C-alpha cells in the first residue's frame, strides 16, 4: 500500500516535471522568435528610474529583437501618469502594459470597466499562484480572476531619519505620537523642524498612518469595509493628532514639488523625521549614496509597529494591447525570480514572490531585509493614497477634506465630511 | 433668394470647411459636454466609468446640485477663489498696464526698448511663469531670502533673518463669510444689476424686454431663497479671500500687464494730439487732460482689455497647477478641480458640470460684449 503510493507520487512528480519542462521549452521556443515593439507606461522616471532600467536591461538581454519604449510620465505616486493613461484607454490606444497599484486602483477602475484580460492562465502556467502570498493574490483578484502581475511590495508606514543628526540633537526615535510631540518640542528648542511634509498627496499619506495608529490594524481595515464609521471617536482623534503634527512640520509643505524635496530636508539636517513609503530607502541608497542603518535609519511610523501598510505596483494586460505576445513576455519577466531580484534592490522595495533571494545580502540591503521580516510577520493593511484601500473618487475628494482641515482645524466637520464622501463613494457597500 | 454668382460660390466653398470643423470640434463638443453634465457618467457607485461602452443615464441637474450643495466643498471654495482672483488680477493688470502706457507715452528715450521689456513676459507660457514664481515665492528660498542673503554676504557679523512671508502656502483668509452669505450676496448683486439696467432704460424712455426682468429676478430669487434653504453643514462653510491667492495674482500680473500696456499704448497713440492741445489751450492741467480727455477716450480700450484678461483668468489652469500643485486648496480654481474630478476621480459627469459652469461664467462676460459690439456695427 505504502509503496504503491510512493510509486504513484513519483510518477506524478515525473509527469509534472515533464509538463513543466515541455512548457518551458515551448515558451523558450516562442521567446526567441518574439520581435517588434513593446510600450510600457509607468511613473518611474527621474529619481525612481534606475530600478526600472535594471528590468528593461534584463528584458533587452532576453529579447534583443523587441524594441521597448517606456512612456513615462513624471509625478510621485502616479498622479499625472494615471490621467494620461485614462485618456489613452478611453481614446482606444492603450499602451501594451501599464503600471497600476494593486487593489482598488486596478479593480475599481480598470477591471470594473472590463478593460483588462484575466491572467489566470499566466499565473497557472508559471506556477505563480503558489509563489505569491495569498493575501496579495486576493488583492489582485476580483470576479474569481487574477488581473495583474505584482512586481514589488512597498511599506507606507515608515518613519525615516538620519541617525547621525538625531545623535547630534540628542533625541531618540519616537515610538508613539505622544513621544513624538515631546521629541518635537526638544527639536523645536534647537531650531530644527521635527517632521518634513511635502505636497497634498504626502499629507494624505501621513494621515493614513496616523489613522492606522489610532484605529489599530483591524479597525483600520474595517474602516475601508464600512464596518467602522469615520464618525468614530478614534478617527476624530486621528484628525486632532494630525493637526498637532502639522504645527511641528515645515510651513512650506504646499510649495514643495513632491516627496523628494521633503526628504532632502532630512539630508540637509533641517528636519528630523519624515513619514514616507520605503521608496525613500531606494532614493537614499541610489541617489544620495547613503548606507542603511549607518547613513539613514528607519522605524515603523509612530504607533503603527506590527502593522504593514502595504501597496504593490503591478502591471496588467489591457484588452486590445497592440503587442500582446510581447506584453506576456514582459509580464513573465516581471513575475520571475530574476526579474524581481533585478528590480527590487534598486527600488528599495521587497519582492512580492516568496521564493525570491531576499536573504542575499549582496542584492538586498539591510533595509529590505528588515522589511521582508516585517512583511512575513506583521498585520497587512491596504494603503489609502496608494490605491489599495479605497476607490479613486474617495481618494481625490479626501484631499479636500485634509486641506480644509489644515486651514480650519475643525475635526468634527472633517469626520462628518469624510463619512459623507465615503457613503458617496460606496465604501462598505 | 440671392442669385449665386461665381464669387459667392467661391466664398461659400472657402468658408465651408472651417464651419464644419468649428461645428464639430467646438460647438459639437460643447454640446456633448453639456449632455454629459446631465448624466451619471462616472458618478461613484454607478456603472464603471472607464468601460468601452459605459452605461449612462440621464439624471437632470443632479451634478449641479452636488456642486453647490454637496458634501465636497472644493468647487464652492474654487468659485470664491476665482471671483477674488479675477477681481484682483483685472484691477492689477489694468492699473499697472495703464500706468506703464502713460509713462511710455511721455516720449521717453529708449521707448521701444522698454516696450519690449514690458511686453516680453507675455511671450512666455504660463507653465514657465508658474515654475519661476514657484521658486521665487518658496517660503524658504527665493524672494524671502534675497535681502538677507545679500546683507549677510556684505556684513556677516550682523546677520538679518529672512523675510517671513508665507506666499502661496498661507492659510489665512480675509473677509470671511459663510456660504449662504455668498449666495445671498450674488442674488442681491443680480437684483441691483437689474435695477441699474432698468433705470437707465427708463431714463432713455426705451422699453425693457419682459424676458430680461423675469430671467434676472428669478435667477436672483434662486440664489437668495436657495442660499437660505441648504443643509447647515454647507450653509456654514467658511469662505473668504485667501491670502495665498495674491501670490498667483502677482505672477499672472507680471505676465499679462505688459500686454495690457501694449493695448493701452495703441489706444493712447490713437488719440489725436489736437484734443490734448485744445484742452491745454482751455487751461487744463496735465492731470486734468488725462482725467477729462484721455481716460474717457480710453474707455472702449479698457473694456476690450478687461474682457480679454477676464476670460483668461476665468479659465486659468496651467499657472495655478504648475505653481501650487493640484492639492493646495487655498489657491485652487475650477479649472484644476475639473481636471482632477474628470481624470483622477473618473467622474466625467461632474467634471463636465464644472466645465459648463466655467463656460457660463465666461459667457456672462463675453456675450453682452459681442451683443453690443455686433449691434454697434449694424448701426454704423
Interface residues (C-beta under 8 A of the other chain):
Chain A: X79 X82 X83 X86 X87 X89 X90 X109 X110 X112 X113 X114 X115 X199 X200 X201 X203 X250 X251 X252 X253 X254 X255 X257 X391 X392 X393 X394 X395 X396 X397 X399 X400 X403 X404 X406 X407 X408 X413 X416 X417 X420 X421 X424 X425 X426 X429
Chain B: X44 X45 X48 X49 X50 X51 X52 X54 X70 X71 X72 X73 X74 X77 X134 X137 X138 X139 X140 X166 X167 X168 X169 X171 X173 X233 X238 X324 X325 X326 X327 X328 X329 X330 X339 X340 X341 X343 X344 X345 X346 X347
